[in-house]
């Protein structure tokens, strides 16, 4: 069994790649027949440290030949989305086509909560298109829809520790990256054990245990912190968010910045308020709340 994992230089991808190597036996004492191999995919493979049962490979969602080469010989592919791309759906179509062409059996795709073509969140619409492509591909697939991660909240703060966003009074059940990674590791380990692990053509939604507004999430960070976190929240309009992001990231094209700013629309419109219990089904826990995460990390 050989599992390909993309996104391994990202925070969740690093956790998954480390965890699956432990769970599937990254042990040189195991014979080849019983060992699960992991292929770590990245546009910068030189930054990856491989182990006895893992290897690194160059991969680029925009390069069909590179993706076919990267996925050749792999049975399972954990596909992280190309969230920084302004043509995400097209890149995903190319990547799914490459996976099918070289005989990948099962794709596990990290999607987004509420993915549907009518969503107000642009990336959610592209996630919906990707899910449709997988359903029509003929390969086995598992969709794992996640939501905004708690770990990213402190990084939204400016130099004055102000977290801004046009999220209105909408709620989101922020999820800890460690819990999301554990769900993905569990799914991959089940699939590696054979027969799709009961996950074939299944869709899971992975959220945290409590839905709250962005303002309340900022308060939970402060309340849970072991130190004086000192975060504050400032509401803003969508246009204000676009202007702020443009000033902070002049190197990014305006279309991409608009997509970044509009990620809050899904929250403001109530599309992210659902609390899912799929995490408990997968790993036996409801996960960390924002305050519990802060207690451990701030």
N, C-alpha and C positions, 0 to 999 in steps of 0.2 A: 504494500500500500504506500502510495506517495501522495502527500498533501501539499499543494501549492498555496502559499499565503501571500497576498499583496499587502501594501500598506504597513510593512514591518518597521519602517522608521518612524511611524506615528506612535502616539502614546498607547492607544488601544492595541494596535498591531504588535507592538513590542511585548505587551503582556500576553497576548494570545500565542505568539510564536514561542515565547519562553515556556508558557504553561503547557502547550500541546506537546512540546518536546519532552517535558517531564512525564506527562500522563501516558504518552505512547511509547516510552522507553528509549530515551536518548542515552543508551547505555551500550558501550562497545562490547560488553560481554554477551549481548543478545545475538543470536544468529540471524542471518539475513532473512530467513523465512518468517521470523516472528517480529521483525523490527518494522516500525512505520517510519518512513523517511519524510522529511519536511523540506520543501524547496522554498526559500525565502526570496520573494520578488521585490525588486526596487529599481528605480531609475539611477540610484547610486549604490550599487551592490557592494562597492568597496568599503562602505561604512558599516556593513553587517558583519557580525561575528558568528560564524557557523560552528556547529558542534559535530560530534561523531556521526549522528544520524540526520544531519541537515546539510544543505548546500545553498549557495546563493546564486542568483541569476539576474541578469538585466531584464527589465520589463518596462514597457511604456504603452499605456492604453491607446496612444495615438499611432502606434506602429504595429500593423497587423503581423508582419513577419517576425518582429521581436516577440510578440505575444505568443505566436505559434511555437516558436523555439522555447520560450520560457515555460510553456504549459505542456510541451510534448513529454509523454510518459507519465503524466500525473493522473491520478484517479479522481481526486477531489480538489476543488479550487475554492478557497475562501476569498471572496471578491469584495474588497473595500471600495466605496464609491470614489469617483474622481471629483471630489467636492470643490476643488480649487479651479476646475475647468469651466469655461463659459459655454462649452459644447458637450456637457457631461453625457447626455443621452446618446449622442453619436459615438463617443468614445466607448461607451458601454456596449453598444451594438457591435462595434468592431471586436471588442474583447470577448464577448459571448460567442461571436462567430468563430474566433480563433480557438476558443475552448472546445467548441463542437467539432471543429475541423481536425483536431489532434486527438479526439477520443476521450476527453474528460467525461467522467460518468455523472458527477454530482457537483453542482455549484451551490455554495452557501453565500448568499448576498446580503450585505449590510445595508438595509433600506432605512426609510424614515417613517415615523409614526404618522398615520393618516395619509399615506401615499395614495393619491388619486388624481386623475387628470383635472378635476375641478378645484383642487386645492388652491388657496391663496398664496401658498408658499412655493415659489418657483421650483426649487430643488425637489420638493415633494412631487410635483408634476413629472419631473424627469425620472424620479425614482419609480413612479407608477409606470412609465414607459418601459423602464428596465425590467420591472417585474413581469410585464406583459411579454417582453422579448424572451425571458427565461421560460415562461409558461408555454410558449410556442416553439421552444428550441428543440424539444424532444429529449433533452437531458433531464435527469433528476435534479431537483432544486429544493432549497430551503430558503425562505425569506425571513430575515430577522430585522424587524423594524424597531429602531431605537428612537430616542428623543434627545433633547439637549442634555449634555452631560454636566454634572455638577462641577467636575474638575475644571471646566472652562470658565466658570463664573468669575473667579478672582482675576483671570486674565483680561476680562472685559473692562476692568477699572482703569481710569486714566491716572495721571501722576498725582492727582489729589484724592485717589481712592474712590472716585465717583463712577458708578456703573450706570450707564444710560441706555435707553432703548425705547422704541415705540411699541411696547408690549401691552399698553392699556391695562385693563383689569383682567385680562385673560390669564388662565392658569396653565402650568406645565408640571408634570411629575418628573422633575430632574432625576437623572439616573447616574450613579457613580460608575466611573470607567472600570473599576475593578469588578463590579457586578456584571456589567455588560461583557467584559472579557471572559469571565467565568462561564457565562451562558454559551458564548461561542466555543470555548474550549470543550465544554461538555457535549455540545452538538457534534463537533469534529471527532471527539473520542468515540462517541456512539457510532458514527458513520464508519470510522476506521475499524470498529469491531465487526462490521459486516451487515449486509442487508439494508443499508440506508439508516440503520439505527432508529427506525420509527419516525424519521424526520422528512422523508421524501414527500415533496409537494405540500409541505406544511408552511404556514405563516405564523410567526410569533411576534408579539409586540412586547418590548422590554422597556419598562418604565421604573421609576422609583416608587416608593410606597405612599407619597403624599403629593398632591397637586397644589401648587401655590403660585401666586403672582410673582413677577420678577422682583417687585418691591419686597415682598415677604421672603423671597429667597435670599435677598441681600441681608435682611434682618436675621435670618437663620444662620448665615455665615458668621455674623457678628456674635450672635448668642452662643454658637457652638465653639467658637475659637477659644483656644487655651490662652491666647494672648489678646491684646487689644487690636482687633482687626481693623476697625475704624472705617468700614465701607459705608457708603451712602448711595441712595438711588435717586436718579433724576429722570423724570418722564420727558419724552420728546416726541415730536411728530416724525413721520416717515421721511419727510423732506429734510428735517433737521438731522436725522440720523445719516442720510446720504451725504450731507454737507460735512458732517463731522468725520465720517469715514474717508471722504475725498481728501480732507486736510491731513488726516493721519497717514493715508496710503496713496500719495500722488502717483506712485508707480503702477497702480492697478487701474485697469480700464473702467470707465464709468458704468458700463453694463454690468460688470462683475460686482462693483460696489453696490449698485442698485439691488442685485440679488442678495448680497450680504445683508443689506438693511431690511429687505422685505422678509427675511427669515423670521422676524418678530411678528409678522402679520398672522402667521398661523396660530401663534399664541394669543394674540389680541382677539382673533376671531373664534377662539374656543376650540380649535382643531387639535390641541395638544392636552386637553384637560382630562382625558380618559386615563384611569389608573388600571393597568393590566396586571393580572396575576400569573402571567406566563413564566415569569422568572421563578416563581415558587415551583411550578411544574418541572422546570429544567434543573434547578440547582437547590431546591428546598428552602429558599429564603426569599423574603420580600425586598432585600437589599437595604442599603444605607439611605437614610433621609439626608437632606442637605445639612441639617444641624449635626447629625452623627458623623457625616463625612468631615465637617469642619473640626469636630472634636479630635479626629485622627490626623488631620492634615494641616491645620492652621494654628 
